[in-house]
Amino acid sequence: MSGAQWSIAVALSGIREAAKAFDKAGFFLESITALDFEDTFELVYHFNYYEPKSRVVVRMLCGHDEVPQSICDIYRGAVWLEREVHEFFGIKFSGNADMRMLLLPEDADYHPLRKNFGKVSAYHKREVIYG
């Protein structure tokens, strides 16, 4: 398998220009996600191209109080990806009118992938019912 992968950083205000350029060049949007570094977020966009196989990872820093611009008018599927990022990290996207929850209850006032969400116990002590 051959191909190439690039990683670039853009300013928060540059994502729409980057998305338009990738769309014009024939790239499709694979995913949008975020990382929480306590004092700032990093938004990560994956754009792919089939032939030749190529991937461009676009990264941008986003302060907890900043609102990035939506790209859902450029890549229609981005509406779902931005909703997911909003749901799990609390990042709202300017220009995306559909920020409804996908999995959490509509009235959820928490964002489970943020650092300040706290730890979740994966172990629940159970009463021994045998032996």
Backbone as a chain_set.jsonl record, in Angstrom:
{"seq": "MSGAQWSIAVALSGIREAAKAFDKAGFFLESITALDFEDTFELVYHFNYYEPKSRVVVRMLCGHDEVPQSICDIYRGAVWLEREVHEFFGIKFSGNADMRMLLLPEDADYHPLRKNFGKVSAYHKREVIYG", "coords": {"N": [[0.842, -1.175, 0.0], [0.586, 2.157, -0.851], [1.021, 5.672, -0.295], [0.448, 8.888, 1.224], [0.853, 10.951, 4.105], [0.095, 13.962, 5.627], [0.545, 16.485, 8.092], [-0.809, 19.423, 9.189], [-0.873, 22.676, 10.684], [-3.316, 25.079, 11.388], [-4.61, 28.402, 11.849], [-7.304, 29.174, 14.084], [-9.209, 30.631, 12.721], [-8.788, 29.804, 10.143], [-9.916, 27.41, 9.222], [-12.132, 27.168, 7.503], [-11.223, 28.151, 5.044], [-9.211, 26.27, 4.545], [-10.781, 23.91, 4.412], [-12.366, 24.462, 2.156], [-10.378, 24.495, 0.184], [-9.474, 21.816, 0.276], [-11.833, 20.487, -0.416], [-12.226, 21.444, -3.027], [-10.021, 20.277, -4.219], [-10.759, 17.649, -4.254], [-10.749, 16.079, -1.956], [-12.158, 14.116, 0.714], [-13.998, 14.468, 3.775], [-13.051, 12.798, 6.582], [-13.103, 12.635, 9.438], [-13.784, 14.529, 12.448], [-12.41, 15.541, 15.426], [-11.527, 16.155, 18.875], [-9.086, 17.221, 21.279], [-8.54, 17.595, 24.711], [-6.633, 19.748, 26.459], [-6.685, 20.767, 29.024], [-6.131, 23.645, 29.391], [-6.669, 24.463, 26.849], [-8.264, 23.483, 23.762], [-7.536, 21.125, 21.16], [-8.502, 20.969, 17.939], [-9.04, 18.46, 15.541], [-8.958, 17.603, 12.237], [-9.551, 15.238, 9.715], [-8.751, 14.818, 6.429], [-9.179, 13.036, 3.456], [-7.994, 11.415, 0.421], [-8.67, 9.439, -2.389], [-7.194, 8.432, -4.744], [-4.111, 9.5, -5.746], [-3.598, 7.6, -2.746], [-4.036, 9.532, 0.009], [-3.719, 11.473, 2.979], [-4.582, 14.221, 4.936], [-3.984, 15.758, 7.904], [-5.438, 18.171, 9.741], [-4.782, 20.489, 12.159], [-5.806, 22.549, 14.855], [-5.647, 25.028, 17.392], [-7.94, 25.779, 19.984], [-9.326, 27.873, 22.194], [-11.004, 27.418, 25.369], [-13.13, 29.178, 25.538], [-13.538, 29.976, 22.977], [-15.132, 29.954, 19.732], [-15.217, 27.893, 17.11], [-15.519, 28.097, 13.493], [-18.106, 26.572, 11.6], [-17.922, 23.914, 9.177], [-19.947, 22.757, 7.849], [-21.444, 23.593, 5.683], [-19.743, 23.271, 3.623], [-18.758, 20.636, 3.694], [-21.23, 18.492, 3.921], [-21.666, 16.325, 5.659], [-20.297, 17.076, 7.895], [-21.921, 18.214, 9.777], [-22.852, 16.232, 11.531], [-20.447, 15.336, 12.657], [-19.506, 17.642, 13.919], [-21.554, 17.979, 15.762], [-21.092, 15.742, 17.375], [-18.546, 16.373, 18.472], [-19.286, 18.667, 19.868], [-21.083, 17.552, 21.711], [-19.466, 15.802, 23.273], [-17.263, 17.344, 24.059], [-18.114, 19.95, 24.435], [-17.705, 22.014, 22.655], [-18.901, 24.545, 20.692], [-20.019, 25.183, 17.374], [-19.841, 27.844, 15.217], [-22.303, 28.705, 12.94], [-23.359, 26.208, 12.567], [-26.431, 25.088, 12.795], [-27.6, 22.961, 14.061], [-27.147, 21.67, 16.887], [-27.986, 19.587, 18.448], [-28.037, 16.906, 20.867], [-26.514, 13.735, 20.26], [-26.153, 11.202, 21.494], [-26.211, 11.547, 24.289], [-28.57, 12.531, 26.896], [-30.978, 15.07, 26.004], [-31.056, 17.17, 27.85], [-28.602, 17.111, 29.047], [-25.969, 18.467, 30.911], [-23.27, 18.23, 30.838], [-20.022, 17.231, 29.62], [-18.562, 14.5, 28.625], [-15.907, 13.884, 27.693], [-14.187, 15.826, 28.473], [-11.449, 17.092, 30.367], [-12.101, 18.053, 32.903], [-14.295, 16.595, 33.598], [-14.01, 14.426, 35.266], [-13.196, 11.286, 36.873], [-14.389, 8.083, 35.893], [-15.708, 5.303, 37.392], [-14.93, 2.074, 36.497], [-15.335, -0.242, 37.702], [-17.595, -2.011, 39.581], [-18.503, -2.927, 42.719], [-19.809, -6.023, 43.56], [-22.225, -8.006, 45.24], [-21.339, -11.14, 46.542], [-22.736, -14.019, 45.257], [-22.523, -16.688, 45.314], [-20.861, -19.57, 46.692]], "CA": [[0.0, 0.0, 0.0], [1.355, 3.394, -0.883], [0.238, 6.852, 0.021], [1.16, 9.911, 1.971], [0.094, 11.616, 5.152], [0.66, 15.226, 6.058], [-0.103, 17.115, 9.233], [-0.592, 20.863, 9.136], [-1.551, 23.472, 11.706], [-3.91, 26.316, 10.885], [-5.231, 29.251, 12.859], [-8.714, 28.864, 14.29], [-9.987, 31.308, 11.677], [-8.413, 29.303, 8.83], [-10.442, 26.085, 8.887], [-13.029, 27.225, 6.345], [-10.384, 28.281, 3.848], [-8.575, 24.962, 4.336], [-11.81, 22.957, 3.982], [-12.718, 24.789, 0.766], [-9.273, 24.058, -0.676], [-9.486, 20.349, 0.199], [-13.019, 20.103, -1.18], [-11.949, 21.752, -4.437], [-9.007, 19.321, -4.692], [-11.335, 16.307, -4.307], [-10.612, 15.353, -0.693], [-13.376, 13.958, 1.508], [-13.807, 14.63, 5.216], [-13.18, 11.518, 7.288], [-13.504, 12.793, 10.836], [-13.428, 15.699, 13.25], [-12.389, 15.206, 16.842], [-10.865, 17.163, 19.692], [-8.289, 16.816, 22.432], [-8.638, 18.586, 25.778], [-5.364, 19.912, 27.16], [-7.055, 21.511, 30.222], [-6.195, 25.086, 29.163], [-7.092, 24.696, 25.47], [-8.595, 22.313, 22.953], [-6.973, 21.007, 19.823], [-9.434, 20.357, 16.996], [-8.305, 17.656, 14.563], [-9.762, 17.262, 11.06], [-8.883, 14.312, 8.795], [-9.203, 14.882, 5.042], [-8.57, 11.939, 2.687], [-8.118, 11.393, -1.035], [-8.546, 8.032, -2.777], [-6.123, 8.126, -5.706], [-3.337, 8.578, -4.925], [-4.021, 7.567, -1.346], [-3.446, 10.651, 0.745], [-4.451, 11.968, 4.151], [-4.069, 15.45, 5.524], [-4.508, 16.008, 9.245], [-5.41, 19.608, 10.012], [-4.896, 20.716, 13.599], [-5.881, 23.953, 15.253], [-5.919, 25.251, 18.803], [-9.213, 26.457, 20.228], [-9.508, 28.133, 23.617], [-12.274, 26.919, 25.908], [-14.182, 30.174, 25.32], [-13.603, 30.325, 21.558], [-16.133, 29.24, 18.937], [-14.733, 27.711, 15.733], [-16.509, 28.173, 12.423], [-18.557, 25.293, 11.051], [-17.662, 23.645, 7.759], [-21.031, 21.881, 7.385], [-21.936, 24.031, 4.381], [-18.74, 22.823, 2.648], [-18.896, 19.177, 3.79], [-22.53, 18.338, 4.584], [-21.556, 15.351, 6.74], [-19.648, 17.681, 9.06], [-22.92, 18.559, 10.784], [-22.858, 15.143, 12.512], [-19.157, 15.301, 13.343], [-19.472, 18.797, 14.813], [-22.472, 17.675, 16.868], [-20.415, 14.802, 18.267], [-17.522, 17.133, 19.192], [-20.007, 19.52, 20.821], [-21.651, 16.712, 22.762], [-18.47, 15.204, 24.16], [-16.278, 18.32, 24.531], [-18.74, 21.237, 24.713], [-17.284, 23.018, 21.673], [-19.978, 24.928, 19.776], [-19.521, 25.603, 16.068], [-20.574, 28.952, 14.621], [-22.812, 28.38, 11.614], [-24.035, 24.91, 12.59], [-27.692, 25.342, 13.495], [-28.099, 21.714, 14.661], [-26.229, 21.216, 17.927], [-28.68, 18.636, 19.324], [-27.274, 15.757, 21.334], [-26.648, 12.496, 19.494], [-26.229, 10.045, 22.39], [-26.539, 11.959, 25.654], [-29.903, 13.125, 27.014], [-31.057, 16.451, 25.507], [-30.822, 18.126, 28.927], [-27.286, 16.86, 29.656], [-25.178, 19.684, 31.084], [-21.901, 17.771, 31.026], [-19.33, 16.81, 28.4], [-17.781, 13.433, 29.246], [-14.51, 13.731, 27.282], [-13.389, 16.946, 28.979], [-10.588, 16.753, 31.506], [-12.745, 18.393, 34.169], [-15.458, 15.736, 33.828], [-13.707, 13.535, 36.379], [-12.974, 9.875, 36.573], [-15.549, 7.203, 35.938], [-15.312, 3.997, 37.892], [-15.32, 0.976, 35.611], [-15.527, -1.42, 38.534], [-18.677, -1.903, 40.55], [-18.45, -4.047, 43.645], [-21.055, -6.797, 43.562], [-22.369, -8.961, 46.326], [-21.047, -12.514, 46.134], [-23.991, -14.773, 45.327], [-22.231, -18.124, 45.333], [-19.677, -20.007, 47.437]], "C": [[0.885, 1.234, 0.0], [0.437, 4.555, -0.558], [1.07, 7.816, 0.821], [0.241, 10.475, 3.038], [0.836, 12.875, 5.549], [-0.116, 15.716, 7.261], [0.224, 18.599, 9.176], [-1.365, 21.533, 10.262], [-2.093, 24.729, 11.045], [-4.444, 27.11, 12.066], [-6.705, 28.885, 12.955], [-9.581, 29.465, 13.187], [-9.731, 30.737, 10.285], [-9.052, 28.0, 8.403], [-11.354, 26.123, 7.67], [-12.24, 27.333, 5.044], [-9.708, 26.951, 3.524], [-9.592, 23.953, 3.814], [-12.223, 23.211, 2.537], [-11.638, 24.31, -0.194], [-9.26, 22.538, -0.818], [-10.688, 19.848, -0.589], [-12.783, 20.318, -2.676], [-10.955, 20.761, -5.033], [-9.516, 17.883, -4.708], [-11.171, 15.476, -3.053], [-11.984, 15.193, -0.048], [-13.019, 14.091, 2.981], [-14.058, 13.3, 5.897], [-13.696, 11.705, 8.708], [-13.116, 14.163, 11.369], [-13.446, 15.226, 14.695], [-11.663, 16.311, 17.585], [-10.047, 16.488, 20.779], [-8.396, 17.936, 23.455], [-7.316, 18.614, 26.529], [-5.521, 20.79, 28.393], [-7.151, 23.011, 29.979], [-6.64, 25.444, 27.748], [-7.508, 23.379, 24.823], [-7.71, 22.3, 21.719], [-8.033, 20.304, 18.981], [-8.62, 19.667, 15.916], [-9.275, 17.223, 13.465], [-8.944, 16.323, 10.183], [-9.541, 14.417, 7.42], [-8.456, 13.808, 4.263], [-8.849, 12.095, 1.205], [-7.851, 9.961, -1.471], [-7.341, 7.741, -3.66], [-5.359, 9.379, -6.072], [-3.771, 8.687, -3.463], [-3.274, 8.645, -0.566], [-4.336, 11.013, 1.922], [-3.758, 13.241, 4.622], [-4.773, 15.635, 6.861], [-4.336, 17.5, 9.514], [-5.694, 19.806, 11.493], [-4.998, 22.208, 13.87], [-6.225, 24.046, 16.729], [-7.177, 26.089, 18.946], [-9.357, 26.637, 21.734], [-10.877, 27.672, 24.088], [-13.427, 27.894, 25.688], [-14.329, 30.564, 23.854], [-14.616, 29.442, 20.831], [-15.601, 29.106, 17.513], [-15.872, 27.807, 14.727], [-16.845, 26.776, 11.931], [-18.111, 25.159, 9.601], [-18.786, 22.8, 7.163], [-21.662, 22.35, 6.081], [-20.968, 23.65, 3.262], [-18.78, 21.303, 2.544], [-20.17, 18.915, 4.588], [-22.486, 17.359, 5.75], [-20.921, 15.911, 7.999], [-20.651, 18.044, 10.143], [-22.947, 17.501, 11.888], [-21.564, 15.122, 13.319], [-19.03, 16.469, 14.315], [-20.419, 18.601, 15.996], [-21.806, 16.746, 17.877], [-19.35, 15.516, 19.099], [-18.183, 18.041, 20.231], [-20.515, 18.696, 22.006], [-20.593, 16.25, 23.759], [-17.457, 16.191, 24.729], [-16.885, 19.684, 24.871], [-18.331, 22.349, 23.768], [-18.457, 23.292, 20.735], [-19.36, 25.447, 18.486], [-20.422, 26.691, 15.498], [-21.011, 28.574, 13.21], [-23.449, 27.007, 11.516], [-25.285, 25.078, 13.447], [-28.226, 24.117, 14.235], [-27.091, 21.165, 15.662], [-26.926, 20.288, 18.918], [-27.747, 17.5, 19.719], [-27.531, 14.555, 20.43], [-26.9, 11.304, 20.41], [-26.653, 10.404, 23.808], [-27.967, 12.497, 25.708], [-29.879, 14.594, 26.571], [-30.732, 17.478, 26.585], [-29.474, 17.918, 29.623], [-26.511, 18.175, 29.738], [-23.714, 19.336, 31.369], [-21.349, 17.298, 29.683], [-18.279, 15.782, 28.819], [-16.337, 13.267, 28.78], [-13.635, 14.917, 27.683], [-12.597, 16.499, 30.198], [-11.282, 17.023, 32.834], [-13.993, 17.561, 34.453], [-15.234, 14.817, 35.016], [-13.549, 12.102, 35.927], [-14.274, 9.102, 36.705], [-15.067, 5.839, 36.393], [-15.826, 2.912, 36.957], [-15.617, -0.289, 36.407], [-16.639, -1.142, 39.529], [-18.645, -3.148, 41.43], [-19.819, -4.716, 43.691], [-21.045, -7.753, 44.754], [-22.09, -10.365, 45.781], [-22.318, -13.336, 46.309], [-23.76, -16.281, 45.303], [-20.998, -18.344, 46.192], [-19.434, -19.246, 48.629]], "O": [[1.832, 1.326, 0.781], [-0.786, 4.414, -0.553], [2.254, 7.585, 1.066], [-0.981, 10.477, 2.896], [2.046, 12.859, 5.778], [-1.293, 15.398, 7.427], [1.391, 18.985, 9.121], [-2.381, 21.018, 10.73], [-1.411, 25.365, 10.242], [-4.696, 26.564, 13.14], [-7.281, 28.347, 12.01], [-10.573, 28.866, 12.774], [-10.394, 31.145, 9.331], [-8.76, 27.515, 7.31], [-11.345, 25.183, 6.875], [-12.565, 26.671, 4.058], [-9.642, 26.552, 2.361], [-9.3, 23.216, 2.872], [-12.41, 22.263, 1.774], [-11.943, 23.78, -1.262], [-9.056, 22.024, -1.918], [-10.573, 18.887, -1.349], [-13.112, 19.455, -3.489], [-11.034, 20.44, -6.219], [-8.791, 16.982, -5.128], [-11.431, 14.273, -3.081], [-12.867, 16.028, -0.238], [-11.878, 13.855, 3.38], [-15.15, 12.74, 5.8], [-14.62, 11.012, 9.133], [-12.252, 14.851, 10.825], [-14.4, 14.581, 15.13], [-11.234, 17.294, 16.981], [-10.289, 15.338, 21.144], [-8.347, 19.111, 23.091], [-6.926, 17.63, 27.158], [-4.581, 21.489, 28.772], [-8.167, 23.611, 30.33], [-6.955, 26.602, 27.474], [-7.142, 22.3, 25.29], [-7.2, 23.336, 21.292], [-8.416, 19.173, 19.278], [-7.63, 20.215, 15.43], [-10.28, 16.563, 13.731], [-7.768, 16.582, 9.93], [-10.731, 14.141, 7.265], [-7.238, 13.68, 4.39], [-9.777, 12.785, 0.784], [-6.913, 9.33, -0.984], [-6.541, 6.866, -3.329], [-5.948, 10.272, -6.681], [-4.247, 9.73, -3.014], [-2.045, 8.654, -0.499], [-5.558, 10.874, 1.858], [-2.532, 13.322, 4.695], [-6.001, 15.665, 6.934], [-3.22, 18.018, 9.513], [-6.713, 19.351, 12.011], [-4.361, 23.022, 13.202], [-6.998, 23.242, 17.25], [-7.447, 26.983, 18.143], [-9.495, 25.657, 22.466], [-11.805, 27.551, 23.288], [-14.585, 27.478, 25.654], [-15.166, 31.405, 23.525], [-14.914, 28.329, 21.264], [-15.538, 30.095, 16.782], [-17.04, 27.621, 15.071], [-15.977, 25.906, 11.854], [-17.945, 26.151, 8.89], [-18.616, 22.195, 6.104], [-22.357, 21.571, 5.429], [-21.328, 23.698, 2.086], [-18.829, 20.749, 1.446], [-20.184, 19.098, 5.805], [-23.2, 17.547, 6.735], [-20.995, 15.29, 9.06], [-20.278, 18.171, 11.309], [-23.055, 17.846, 13.064], [-21.59, 14.912, 14.532], [-18.503, 16.305, 15.416], [-20.11, 19.017, 17.112], [-21.936, 16.936, 19.086], [-19.259, 15.29, 20.306], [-17.687, 18.166, 21.351], [-20.386, 19.106, 23.16], [-20.816, 16.306, 24.968], [-16.851, 15.922, 25.766], [-16.234, 20.494, 25.531], [-18.586, 23.519, 24.052], [-18.948, 22.384, 20.063], [-18.302, 26.076, 18.505], [-21.621, 26.483, 15.318], [-20.191, 28.172, 12.385], [-24.025, 26.671, 10.482], [-25.203, 25.195, 14.67], [-29.211, 24.226, 14.965], [-26.28, 20.301, 15.328], [-26.526, 20.199, 20.079], [-26.798, 17.176, 19.006], [-28.631, 14.384, 19.903], [-27.772, 10.482, 20.127], [-27.376, 9.645, 24.453], [-28.52, 12.88, 24.677], [-28.871, 15.279, 26.745], [-30.193, 18.542, 26.28], [-29.235, 18.496, 30.683], [-26.409, 18.907, 28.753], [-23.016, 20.074, 32.064], [-22.094, 17.007, 28.747], [-17.216, 16.156, 29.315], [-15.587, 12.548, 29.439], [-12.476, 15.001, 27.277], [-13.031, 15.633, 30.958], [-11.068, 16.287, 33.797], [-14.677, 17.799, 35.448], [-16.19, 14.465, 35.707], [-13.744, 11.763, 34.76], [-15.138, 9.428, 37.519], [-14.119, 5.289, 35.833], [-17.02, 2.847, 36.664], [-16.091, -1.283, 35.857], [-16.61, -0.135, 40.237], [-18.746, -4.274, 40.943], [-20.847, -4.056, 43.842], [-19.999, -8.228, 45.197], [-22.55, -10.726, 44.697], [-22.91, -13.346, 47.388], [-24.716, -17.057, 45.275], [-20.194, -17.434, 46.396], [-18.468, -19.513, 49.345]]}, "num_chains": 1, "name": "protein.A"}
